[in-house]
Structure formats: structure tokens, C-alpha cells
């Protein structure tokens, strides 16, 4: 299983609606509104790195109000 944190920037005033929409996507474990340079932080999981990429590009980035994402895969060193 591959886990990642996805940092999301949204249009002004859209953080809450983006977090709500993203929470409903299969593969998203958590989505929280935050303050700082990013507006929403998502914890996601997928079976493979390829599936994680598809989740981000095809499902998460398609949510209205998202302007940019940064995917940070979890590694165990």
C-alpha cells in the first residue's frame, strides 16, 4: 500500500468546499482545511504508485476550486 499527503491550494474562499468534495473520493483517508501556504491537506492511499498518480490527476485535481497540488509520498527510511 502506498500512502501520501497531498497539499492543495484552492481559489480564495474555496477551502471548505474543496475539502468536503475531496473527502468523498475513494482512496482519500482524510482531508482537512488548514492555514498557511496550502489550504487543504489530504491523506491518501492506493495499492500502487501508478494508482496514486491516477487518483491525484484524474480524481482530486478534477475538483472545482483547486488551483495546485503537491503530492508527498510517505517513505519509511
PDB file of N, CA, C and O in Angstrom:
ATOM      1  N   UNK A   1       0.858  -1.182   0.000  1.00  0.00           N
ATOM      2  CA  UNK A   1       0.000   0.000   0.000  1.00  0.00           C
ATOM      3  C   UNK A   1       0.894   1.233   0.000  1.00  0.00           C
ATOM      4  O   UNK A   1       1.877   1.298   0.738  1.00  0.00           O
ATOM      5  N   UNK A   2       0.548   2.200  -0.827  1.00  0.00           N
ATOM      6  CA  UNK A   2       1.267   3.465  -0.924  1.00  0.00           C
ATOM      7  C   UNK A   2       0.425   4.539  -0.235  1.00  0.00           C
ATOM      8  O   UNK A   2      -0.769   4.666  -0.507  1.00  0.00           O
ATOM      9  N   UNK A   3       1.045   5.305   0.651  1.00  0.00           N
ATOM     10  CA  UNK A   3       0.364   6.401   1.340  1.00  0.00           C
ATOM     11  C   UNK A   3       1.026   7.707   0.932  1.00  0.00           C
ATOM     12  O   UNK A   3       2.226   7.738   0.657  1.00  0.00           O
ATOM     13  N   UNK A   4       0.250   8.786   0.890  1.00  0.00           N
ATOM     14  CA  UNK A   4       0.805  10.090   0.527  1.00  0.00           C
ATOM     15  C   UNK A   4      -0.008  11.194   1.176  1.00  0.00           C
ATOM     16  O   UNK A   4      -1.188  11.032   1.487  1.00  0.00           O
ATOM     17  N   UNK A   5       0.661  12.318   1.368  1.00  0.00           N
ATOM     18  CA  UNK A   5      -0.020  13.548   1.752  1.00  0.00           C
ATOM     19  C   UNK A   5      -0.085  14.404   0.501  1.00  0.00           C
ATOM     20  O   UNK A   5       0.906  14.547  -0.216  1.00  0.00           O
ATOM     21  N   UNK A   6      -1.250  14.969   0.241  1.00  0.00           N
ATOM     22  CA  UNK A   6      -1.440  15.824  -0.926  1.00  0.00           C
ATOM     23  C   UNK A   6      -1.776  17.212  -0.399  1.00  0.00           C
ATOM     24  O   UNK A   6      -2.789  17.413   0.271  1.00  0.00           O
ATOM     25  N   UNK A   7      -0.912  18.157  -0.715  1.00  0.00           N
ATOM     26  CA  UNK A   7      -1.085  19.541  -0.278  1.00  0.00           C
ATOM     27  C   UNK A   7      -1.805  20.287  -1.399  1.00  0.00           C
ATOM     28  O   UNK A   7      -1.374  20.252  -2.552  1.00  0.00           O
ATOM     29  N   UNK A   8      -2.883  20.950  -1.061  1.00  0.00           N
ATOM     30  CA  UNK A   8      -3.748  21.565  -2.072  1.00  0.00           C
ATOM     31  C   UNK A   8      -3.871  23.067  -1.841  1.00  0.00           C
ATOM     32  O   UNK A   8      -4.118  23.523  -0.724  1.00  0.00           O
ATOM     33  N   UNK A   9      -3.694  23.820  -2.913  1.00  0.00           N
ATOM     34  CA  UNK A   9      -4.014  25.244  -2.913  1.00  0.00           C
ATOM     35  C   UNK A   9      -5.338  25.399  -3.649  1.00  0.00           C
ATOM     36  O   UNK A   9      -5.583  24.738  -4.658  1.00  0.00           O
ATOM     37  N   UNK A  10      -6.194  26.286  -3.127  1.00  0.00           N
ATOM     38  CA  UNK A  10      -7.512  26.482  -3.717  1.00  0.00           C
ATOM     39  C   UNK A  10      -7.720  27.946  -4.107  1.00  0.00           C
ATOM     40  O   UNK A  10      -6.933  28.822  -3.749  1.00  0.00           O
ATOM     41  N   UNK A  11      -8.780  28.177  -4.836  1.00  0.00           N
ATOM     42  CA  UNK A  11      -9.210  29.547  -5.086  1.00  0.00           C
ATOM     43  C   UNK A  11      -9.627  30.150  -3.748  1.00  0.00           C
ATOM     44  O   UNK A  11      -9.995  29.423  -2.825  1.00  0.00           O
ATOM     45  N   UNK A  12      -9.572  31.453  -3.643  1.00  0.00           N
ATOM     46  CA  UNK A  12      -9.937  32.144  -2.403  1.00  0.00           C
ATOM     47  C   UNK A  12     -11.363  31.767  -1.998  1.00  0.00           C
ATOM     48  O   UNK A  12     -12.290  31.826  -2.807  1.00  0.00           O
ATOM     49  N   UNK A  13     -11.519  31.379  -0.731  1.00  0.00           N
ATOM     50  CA  UNK A  13     -12.834  31.049  -0.198  1.00  0.00           C
ATOM     51  C   UNK A  13     -13.337  29.663  -0.539  1.00  0.00           C
ATOM     52  O   UNK A  13     -14.481  29.343  -0.215  1.00  0.00           O
ATOM     53  N   UNK A  14     -12.536  28.826  -1.177  1.00  0.00           N
ATOM     54  CA  UNK A  14     -12.993  27.505  -1.613  1.00  0.00           C
ATOM     55  C   UNK A  14     -12.456  26.348  -0.774  1.00  0.00           C
ATOM     56  O   UNK A  14     -12.778  25.196  -1.064  1.00  0.00           O
ATOM     57  N   UNK A  15     -11.650  26.611   0.253  1.00  0.00           N
ATOM     58  CA  UNK A  15     -11.012  25.527   1.005  1.00  0.00           C
ATOM     59  C   UNK A  15     -12.036  24.555   1.594  1.00  0.00           C
ATOM     60  O   UNK A  15     -11.870  23.343   1.460  1.00  0.00           O
ATOM     61  N   UNK A  16     -13.066  25.045   2.228  1.00  0.00           N
ATOM     62  CA  UNK A  16     -14.046  24.165   2.875  1.00  0.00           C
ATOM     63  C   UNK A  16     -14.776  23.303   1.859  1.00  0.00           C
ATOM     64  O   UNK A  16     -14.951  22.105   2.082  1.00  0.00           O
ATOM     65  N   UNK A  17     -15.202  23.883   0.756  1.00  0.00           N
ATOM     66  CA  UNK A  17     -15.932  23.091  -0.245  1.00  0.00           C
ATOM     67  C   UNK A  17     -15.014  22.087  -0.937  1.00  0.00           C
ATOM     68  O   UNK A  17     -15.451  20.988  -1.277  1.00  0.00           O
ATOM     69  N   UNK A  18     -13.761  22.447  -1.148  1.00  0.00           N
ATOM     70  CA  UNK A  18     -12.806  21.507  -1.739  1.00  0.00           C
ATOM     71  C   UNK A  18     -12.566  20.348  -0.774  1.00  0.00           C
ATOM     72  O   UNK A  18     -12.591  19.191  -1.193  1.00  0.00           O
ATOM     73  N   UNK A  19     -12.337  20.629   0.497  1.00  0.00           N
ATOM     74  CA  UNK A  19     -12.113  19.563   1.480  1.00  0.00           C
ATOM     75  C   UNK A  19     -13.314  18.629   1.541  1.00  0.00           C
ATOM     76  O   UNK A  19     -13.141  17.411   1.594  1.00  0.00           O
ATOM     77  N   UNK A  20     -14.521  19.172   1.536  1.00  0.00           N
ATOM     78  CA  UNK A  20     -15.729  18.343   1.569  1.00  0.00           C
ATOM     79  C   UNK A  20     -15.814  17.457   0.332  1.00  0.00           C
ATOM     80  O   UNK A  20     -16.132  16.272   0.440  1.00  0.00           O
ATOM     81  N   UNK A  21     -15.535  18.016  -0.833  1.00  0.00           N
ATOM     82  CA  UNK A  21     -15.612  17.240  -2.081  1.00  0.00           C
ATOM     83  C   UNK A  21     -14.557  16.143  -2.116  1.00  0.00           C
ATOM     84  O   UNK A  21     -14.839  15.020  -2.533  1.00  0.00           O
ATOM     85  N   UNK A  22     -13.352  16.464  -1.682  1.00  0.00           N
ATOM     86  CA  UNK A  22     -12.250  15.502  -1.726  1.00  0.00           C
ATOM     87  C   UNK A  22     -12.489  14.359  -0.745  1.00  0.00           C
ATOM     88  O   UNK A  22     -12.100  13.224  -1.021  1.00  0.00           O
ATOM     89  N   UNK A  23     -13.119  14.634   0.392  1.00  0.00           N
ATOM     90  CA  UNK A  23     -13.399  13.584   1.382  1.00  0.00           C
ATOM     91  C   UNK A  23     -14.230  12.449   0.795  1.00  0.00           C
ATOM     92  O   UNK A  23     -14.125  11.309   1.247  1.00  0.00           O
ATOM     93  N   UNK A  24     -15.040  12.743  -0.192  1.00  0.00           N
ATOM     94  CA  UNK A  24     -15.911  11.743  -0.799  1.00  0.00           C
ATOM     95  C   UNK A  24     -15.242  10.880  -1.857  1.00  0.00           C
ATOM     96  O   UNK A  24     -15.890   9.997  -2.420  1.00  0.00           O
ATOM     97  N   UNK A  25     -13.974  11.106  -2.142  1.00  0.00           N
ATOM     98  CA  UNK A  25     -13.273  10.363  -3.187  1.00  0.00           C
ATOM     99  C   UNK A  25     -12.673   9.087  -2.589  1.00  0.00           C
ATOM    100  O   UNK A  25     -12.015   9.131  -1.550  1.00  0.00           O
ATOM    101  N   UNK A  26     -12.905   7.965  -3.247  1.00  0.00           N
ATOM    102  CA  UNK A  26     -12.329   6.698  -2.812  1.00  0.00           C
ATOM    103  C   UNK A  26     -10.809   6.784  -2.859  1.00  0.00           C
ATOM    104  O   UNK A  26     -10.234   7.208  -3.861  1.00  0.00           O
ATOM    105  N   UNK A  27     -10.171   6.383  -1.781  1.00  0.00           N
ATOM    106  CA  UNK A  27      -8.719   6.470  -1.678  1.00  0.00           C
ATOM    107  C   UNK A  27      -8.265   7.604  -0.780  1.00  0.00           C
ATOM    108  O   UNK A  27      -7.102   7.655  -0.377  1.00  0.00           O
ATOM    109  N   UNK A  28      -9.177   8.514  -0.464  1.00  0.00           N
ATOM    110  CA  UNK A  28      -8.871   9.621   0.447  1.00  0.00           C
ATOM    111  C   UNK A  28      -9.245   9.186   1.857  1.00  0.00           C
ATOM    112  O   UNK A  28     -10.408   8.900   2.142  1.00  0.00           O
ATOM    113  N   UNK A  29      -8.254   9.140   2.731  1.00  0.00           N
ATOM    114  CA  UNK A  29      -8.485   8.742   4.122  1.00  0.00           C
ATOM    115  C   UNK A  29      -8.922   9.926   4.978  1.00  0.00           C
ATOM    116  O   UNK A  29      -9.777   9.787   5.853  1.00  0.00           O
ATOM    117  N   UNK A  30      -8.333  11.089   4.722  1.00  0.00           N
ATOM    118  CA  UNK A  30      -8.655  12.306   5.470  1.00  0.00           C
ATOM    119  C   UNK A  30      -8.455  13.521   4.572  1.00  0.00           C
ATOM    120  O   UNK A  30      -7.633  13.490   3.655  1.00  0.00           O
ATOM    121  N   UNK A  31      -9.191  14.571   4.828  1.00  0.00           N
ATOM    122  CA  UNK A  31      -8.998  15.857   4.159  1.00  0.00           C
ATOM    123  C   UNK A  31      -9.324  16.949   5.171  1.00  0.00           C
ATOM    124  O   UNK A  31     -10.436  17.008   5.696  1.00  0.00           O
ATOM    125  N   UNK A  32      -8.356  17.805   5.439  1.00  0.00           N
ATOM    126  CA  UNK A  32      -8.517  18.839   6.464  1.00  0.00           C
ATOM    127  C   UNK A  32      -8.207  20.222   5.893  1.00  0.00           C
ATOM    128  O   UNK A  32      -7.245  20.389   5.144  1.00  0.00           O
ATOM    129  N   UNK A  33      -9.029  21.213   6.252  1.00  0.00           N
ATOM    130  CA  UNK A  33      -8.725  22.615   5.953  1.00  0.00           C
ATOM    131  C   UNK A  33      -7.579  23.027   6.871  1.00  0.00           C
ATOM    132  O   UNK A  33      -7.575  22.674   8.050  1.00  0.00           O
ATOM    133  N   UNK A  34      -6.624  23.757   6.353  1.00  0.00           N
ATOM    134  CA  UNK A  34      -5.507  24.234   7.157  1.00  0.00           C
ATOM    135  C   UNK A  34      -5.210  25.689   6.804  1.00  0.00           C
ATOM    136  O   UNK A  34      -5.744  26.222   5.831  1.00  0.00           O
ATOM    137  N   UNK A  35      -4.359  26.322   7.598  1.00  0.00           N
ATOM    138  CA  UNK A  35      -3.901  27.666   7.270  1.00  0.00           C
ATOM    139  C   UNK A  35      -2.443  27.577   6.848  1.00  0.00           C
ATOM    140  O   UNK A  35      -1.765  26.589   7.130  1.00  0.00           O
ATOM    141  N   UNK A  36      -1.972  28.600   6.178  1.00  0.00           N
ATOM    142  CA  UNK A  36      -0.594  28.620   5.699  1.00  0.00           C
ATOM    143  C   UNK A  36      -0.558  28.651   4.190  1.00  0.00           C
ATOM    144  O   UNK A  36      -1.524  29.081   3.560  1.00  0.00           O
ATOM    145  N   UNK A  37       0.542  28.203   3.592  1.00  0.00           N
ATOM    146  CA  UNK A  37       0.683  28.291   2.138  1.00  0.00           C
ATOM    147  C   UNK A  37      -0.257  27.338   1.389  1.00  0.00           C
ATOM    148  O   UNK A  37      -0.514  27.532   0.201  1.00  0.00           O
ATOM    149  N   UNK A  38      -0.771  26.306   2.079  1.00  0.00           N
ATOM    150  CA  UNK A  38      -1.741  25.387   1.468  1.00  0.00           C
ATOM    151  C   UNK A  38      -3.054  25.530   2.204  1.00  0.00           C
ATOM    152  O   UNK A  38      -3.088  25.941   3.364  1.00  0.00           O
ATOM    153  N   UNK A  39      -4.139  25.186   1.524  1.00  0.00           N
ATOM    154  CA  UNK A  39      -5.476  25.378   2.071  1.00  0.00           C
ATOM    155  C   UNK A  39      -6.107  24.082   2.575  1.00  0.00           C
ATOM    156  O   UNK A  39      -6.925  24.100   3.494  1.00  0.00           O
ATOM    157  N   UNK A  40      -5.724  22.966   1.971  1.00  0.00           N
ATOM    158  CA  UNK A  40      -6.261  21.655   2.346  1.00  0.00           C
ATOM    159  C   UNK A  40      -5.106  20.660   2.323  1.00  0.00           C
ATOM    160  O   UNK A  40      -4.266  20.694   1.425  1.00  0.00           O
ATOM    161  N   UNK A  41      -5.071  19.777   3.315  1.00  0.00           N
ATOM    162  CA  UNK A  41      -4.112  18.668   3.307  1.00  0.00           C
ATOM    163  C   UNK A  41      -4.907  17.373   3.326  1.00  0.00           C
ATOM    164  O   UNK A  41      -5.813  17.179   4.137  1.00  0.00           O
ATOM    165  N   UNK A  42      -4.535  16.490   2.401  1.00  0.00           N
ATOM    166  CA  UNK A  42      -5.227  15.214   2.225  1.00  0.00           C
ATOM    167  C   UNK A  42      -4.267  14.079   2.541  1.00  0.00           C
ATOM    168  O   UNK A  42      -3.096  14.131   2.165  1.00  0.00           O
ATOM    169  N   UNK A  43      -4.755  13.056   3.231  1.00  0.00           N
ATOM    170  CA  UNK A  43      -4.000  11.812   3.381  1.00  0.00           C
ATOM    171  C   UNK A  43      -4.687  10.797   2.492  1.00  0.00           C
ATOM    172  O   UNK A  43      -5.874  10.516   2.652  1.00  0.00           O
ATOM    173  N   UNK A  44      -3.920  10.243   1.542  1.00  0.00           N
ATOM    174  CA  UNK A  44      -4.488   9.323   0.557  1.00  0.00           C
ATOM    175  C   UNK A  44      -3.731   8.005   0.579  1.00  0.00           C
ATOM    176  O   UNK A  44      -2.595   7.924   1.047  1.00  0.00           O
ATOM    177  N   UNK A  45      -4.391   6.972   0.059  1.00  0.00           N
ATOM    178  CA  UNK A  45      -3.757   5.667  -0.041  1.00  0.00           C
ATOM    179  C   UNK A  45      -4.201   4.985  -1.324  1.00  0.00           C
ATOM    180  O   UNK A  45      -5.327   5.161  -1.789  1.00  0.00           O
ATOM    181  N   UNK A  46      -3.278   4.194  -1.888  1.00  0.00           N
ATOM    182  CA  UNK A  46      -3.555   3.444  -3.113  1.00  0.00           C
ATOM    183  C   UNK A  46      -2.695   2.190  -3.097  1.00  0.00           C
ATOM    184  O   UNK A  46      -1.737   2.092  -2.331  1.00  0.00           O
ATOM    185  N   UNK A  47      -3.047   1.228  -3.953  1.00  0.00           N
ATOM    186  CA  UNK A  47      -2.304  -0.032  -3.995  1.00  0.00           C
ATOM    187  C   UNK A  47      -0.917   0.138  -4.596  1.00  0.00           C
ATOM    188  O   UNK A  47       0.031  -0.521  -4.169  1.00  0.00           O
ATOM    189  N   UNK A  48      -0.792   1.022  -5.590  1.00  0.00           N
ATOM    190  CA  UNK A  48       0.494   1.221  -6.266  1.00  0.00           C
ATOM    191  C   UNK A  48       0.734   2.714  -6.486  1.00  0.00           C
ATOM    192  O   UNK A  48      -0.174   3.531  -6.334  1.00  0.00           O
ATOM    193  N   UNK A  49       1.959   3.052  -6.841  1.00  0.00           N
ATOM    194  CA  UNK A  49       2.289   4.447  -7.161  1.00  0.00           C
ATOM    195  C   UNK A  49       1.488   4.898  -8.380  1.00  0.00           C
ATOM    196  O   UNK A  49       1.023   6.038  -8.425  1.00  0.00           O
ATOM    197  N   UNK A  50       1.322   4.024  -9.363  1.00  0.00           N
ATOM    198  CA  UNK A  50       0.534   4.384 -10.544  1.00  0.00           C
ATOM    199  C   UNK A  50      -0.910   4.706 -10.176  1.00  0.00           C
ATOM    200  O   UNK A  50      -1.481   5.672 -10.682  1.00  0.00           O
ATOM    201  N   UNK A  51      -1.499   3.900  -9.297  1.00  0.00           N
ATOM    202  CA  UNK A  51      -2.870   4.168  -8.860  1.00  0.00           C
ATOM    203  C   UNK A  51      -2.950   5.469  -8.072  1.00  0.00           C
ATOM    204  O   UNK A  51      -3.934   6.201  -8.180  1.00  0.00           O
ATOM    205  N   UNK A  52      -1.925   5.762  -7.285  1.00  0.00           N
ATOM    206  CA  UNK A  52      -1.879   7.030  -6.559  1.00  0.00           C
ATOM    207  C   UNK A  52      -1.859   8.195  -7.555  1.00  0.00           C
ATOM    208  O   UNK A  52      -2.583   9.176  -7.386  1.00  0.00           O
ATOM    209  N   UNK A  53      -1.037   8.080  -8.578  1.00  0.00           N
ATOM    210  CA  UNK A  53      -0.980   9.122  -9.604  1.00  0.00           C
ATOM    211  C   UNK A  53      -2.319   9.333 -10.284  1.00  0.00           C
ATOM    212  O   UNK A  53      -2.732  10.470 -10.512  1.00  0.00           O
ATOM    213  N   UNK A  54      -2.999   8.242 -10.607  1.00  0.00           N
ATOM    214  CA  UNK A  54      -4.325   8.349 -11.236  1.00  0.00           C
ATOM    215  C   UNK A  54      -5.326   9.001 -10.295  1.00  0.00           C
ATOM    216  O   UNK A  54      -6.159   9.802 -10.721  1.00  0.00           O
ATOM    217  N   UNK A  55      -5.243   8.653  -9.000  1.00  0.00           N
ATOM    218  CA  UNK A  55      -6.130   9.261  -8.006  1.00  0.00           C
ATOM    219  C   UNK A  55      -5.948  10.776  -7.984  1.00  0.00           C
ATOM    220  O   UNK A  55      -6.925  11.525  -7.976  1.00  0.00           O
ATOM    221  N   UNK A  56      -4.706  11.216  -7.975  1.00  0.00           N
ATOM    222  CA  UNK A  56      -4.425  12.649  -7.901  1.00  0.00           C
ATOM    223  C   UNK A  56      -4.832  13.347  -9.191  1.00  0.00           C
ATOM    224  O   UNK A  56      -5.558  14.340  -9.152  1.00  0.00           O
ATOM    225  N   UNK A  57      -4.377  12.844 -10.325  1.00  0.00           N
ATOM    226  CA  UNK A  57      -4.597  13.538 -11.594  1.00  0.00           C
ATOM    227  C   UNK A  57      -6.044  13.446 -12.070  1.00  0.00           C
ATOM    228  O   UNK A  57      -6.617  14.448 -12.499  1.00  0.00           O
ATOM    229  N   UNK A  58      -6.638  12.262 -12.001  1.00  0.00           N
ATOM    230  CA  UNK A  58      -7.975  12.082 -12.569  1.00  0.00           C
ATOM    231  C   UNK A  58      -9.103  12.443 -11.614  1.00  0.00           C
ATOM    232  O   UNK A  58     -10.169  12.868 -12.059  1.00  0.00           O
ATOM    233  N   UNK A  59      -8.891  12.284 -10.312  1.00  0.00           N
ATOM    234  CA  UNK A  59      -9.995  12.487  -9.386  1.00  0.00           C
ATOM    235  C   UNK A  59      -9.839  13.754  -8.552  1.00  0.00           C
ATOM    236  O   UNK A  59     -10.737  14.596  -8.528  1.00  0.00           O
ATOM    237  N   UNK A  60      -8.709  13.893  -7.871  1.00  0.00           N
ATOM    238  CA  UNK A  60      -8.547  15.028  -6.957  1.00  0.00           C
ATOM    239  C   UNK A  60      -8.386  16.335  -7.720  1.00  0.00           C
ATOM    240  O   UNK A  60      -9.069  17.311  -7.410  1.00  0.00           O
ATOM    241  N   UNK A  61      -7.500  16.378  -8.713  1.00  0.00           N
ATOM    242  CA  UNK A  61      -7.288  17.626  -9.454  1.00  0.00           C
ATOM    243  C   UNK A  61      -8.515  18.057 -10.248  1.00  0.00           C
ATOM    244  O   UNK A  61      -8.589  19.201 -10.696  1.00  0.00           O
ATOM    245  N   UNK A  62      -9.474  17.161 -10.425  1.00  0.00           N
ATOM    246  CA  UNK A  62     -10.703  17.499 -11.152  1.00  0.00           C
ATOM    247  C   UNK A  62     -11.711  18.246 -10.285  1.00  0.00           C
ATOM    248  O   UNK A  62     -12.711  18.749 -10.798  1.00  0.00           O
ATOM    249  N   UNK A  63     -11.464  18.324  -8.987  1.00  0.00           N
ATOM    250  CA  UNK A  63     -12.391  19.011  -8.078  1.00  0.00           C
ATOM    251  C   UNK A  63     -12.346  20.512  -8.352  1.00  0.00           C
ATOM    252  O   UNK A  63     -11.278  21.120  -8.426  1.00  0.00           O
ATOM    253  N   UNK A  64     -13.530  21.085  -8.499  1.00  0.00           N
ATOM    254  CA  UNK A  64     -13.630  22.517  -8.781  1.00  0.00           C
ATOM    255  C   UNK A  64     -13.090  23.331  -7.612  1.00  0.00           C
ATOM    256  O   UNK A  64     -13.404  23.060  -6.453  1.00  0.00           O
ATOM    257  N   UNK A  65     -12.276  24.330  -7.934  1.00  0.00           N
ATOM    258  CA  UNK A  65     -11.728  25.214  -6.916  1.00  0.00           C
ATOM    259  C   UNK A  65     -10.267  24.946  -6.606  1.00  0.00           C
ATOM    260  O   UNK A  65      -9.617  25.769  -5.961  1.00  0.00           O
ATOM    261  N   UNK A  66      -9.729  23.806  -7.053  1.00  0.00           N
ATOM    262  CA  UNK A  66      -8.318  23.500  -6.814  1.00  0.00           C
ATOM    263  C   UNK A  66      -7.468  24.203  -7.864  1.00  0.00           C
ATOM    264  O   UNK A  66      -7.755  24.124  -9.058  1.00  0.00           O
ATOM    265  N   UNK A  67      -6.424  24.888  -7.417  1.00  0.00           N
ATOM    266  CA  UNK A  67      -5.522  25.563  -8.348  1.00  0.00           C
ATOM    267  C   UNK A  67      -4.181  24.862  -8.482  1.00  0.00           C
ATOM    268  O   UNK A  67      -3.530  24.975  -9.520  1.00  0.00           O
ATOM    269  N   UNK A  68      -3.750  24.131  -7.441  1.00  0.00           N
ATOM    270  CA  UNK A  68      -2.442  23.460  -7.483  1.00  0.00           C
ATOM    271  C   UNK A  68      -2.401  22.369  -6.426  1.00  0.00           C
ATOM    272  O   UNK A  68      -2.989  22.501  -5.352  1.00  0.00           O
ATOM    273  N   UNK A  69      -1.685  21.268  -6.753  1.00  0.00           N
ATOM    274  CA  UNK A  69      -1.471  20.209  -5.772  1.00  0.00           C
ATOM    275  C   UNK A  69       0.013  19.871  -5.702  1.00  0.00           C
ATOM    276  O   UNK A  69       0.764  20.079  -6.656  1.00  0.00           O
ATOM    277  N   UNK A  70       0.411  19.348  -4.559  1.00  0.00           N
ATOM    278  CA  UNK A  70       1.770  18.842  -4.357  1.00  0.00           C
ATOM    279  C   UNK A  70       1.624  17.505  -3.636  1.00  0.00           C
ATOM    280  O   UNK A  70       1.120  17.451  -2.514  1.00  0.00           O
ATOM    281  N   UNK A  71       2.065  16.427  -4.282  1.00  0.00           N
ATOM    282  CA  UNK A  71       1.918  15.086  -3.714  1.00  0.00           C
ATOM    283  C   UNK A  71       3.216  14.683  -3.028  1.00  0.00           C
ATOM    284  O   UNK A  71       4.291  14.758  -3.623  1.00  0.00           O
ATOM    285  N   UNK A  72       3.109  14.256  -1.772  1.00  0.00           N
ATOM    286  CA  UNK A  72       4.265  13.871  -0.958  1.00  0.00           C
ATOM    287  C   UNK A  72       4.083  12.420  -0.516  1.00  0.00           C
ATOM    288  O   UNK A  72       3.428  12.165   0.494  1.00  0.00           O
ATOM    289  N   UNK A  73       4.652  11.463  -1.257  1.00  0.00           N
ATOM    290  CA  UNK A  73       4.522  10.054  -0.866  1.00  0.00           C
ATOM    291  C   UNK A  73       5.250   9.806   0.461  1.00  0.00           C
ATOM    292  O   UNK A  73       6.300  10.392   0.722  1.00  0.00           O
ATOM    293  N   UNK A  74       4.686   8.946   1.278  1.00  0.00           N
ATOM    294  CA  UNK A  74       5.280   8.578   2.542  1.00  0.00           C
ATOM    295  C   UNK A  74       6.349   7.521   2.279  1.00  0.00           C
ATOM    296  O   UNK A  74       6.110   6.562   1.545  1.00  0.00           O
ATOM    297  N   UNK A  75       7.519   7.697   2.874  1.00  0.00           N
ATOM    298  CA  UNK A  75       8.596   6.710   2.764  1.00  0.00           C
ATOM    299  C   UNK A  75       8.990   6.263   4.174  1.00  0.00           C
ATOM    300  O   UNK A  75       8.848   7.009   5.142  1.00  0.00           O
ATOM    301  N   UNK A  76       9.475   5.062   4.262  1.00  0.00           N
ATOM    302  CA  UNK A  76       9.927   4.528   5.554  1.00  0.00           C
ATOM    303  C   UNK A  76      11.425   4.301   5.453  1.00  0.00           C
ATOM    304  O   UNK A  76      11.864   3.331   4.835  1.00  0.00           O
ATOM    305  N   UNK A  77      12.215   5.182   6.053  1.00  0.00           N
ATOM    306  CA  UNK A  77      13.664   5.117   5.962  1.00  0.00           C
ATOM    307  C   UNK A  77      14.259   4.293   7.085  1.00  0.00           C
ATOM    308  O   UNK A  77      15.477   4.136   7.158  1.00  0.00           O
TER     309      UNK A  77
END
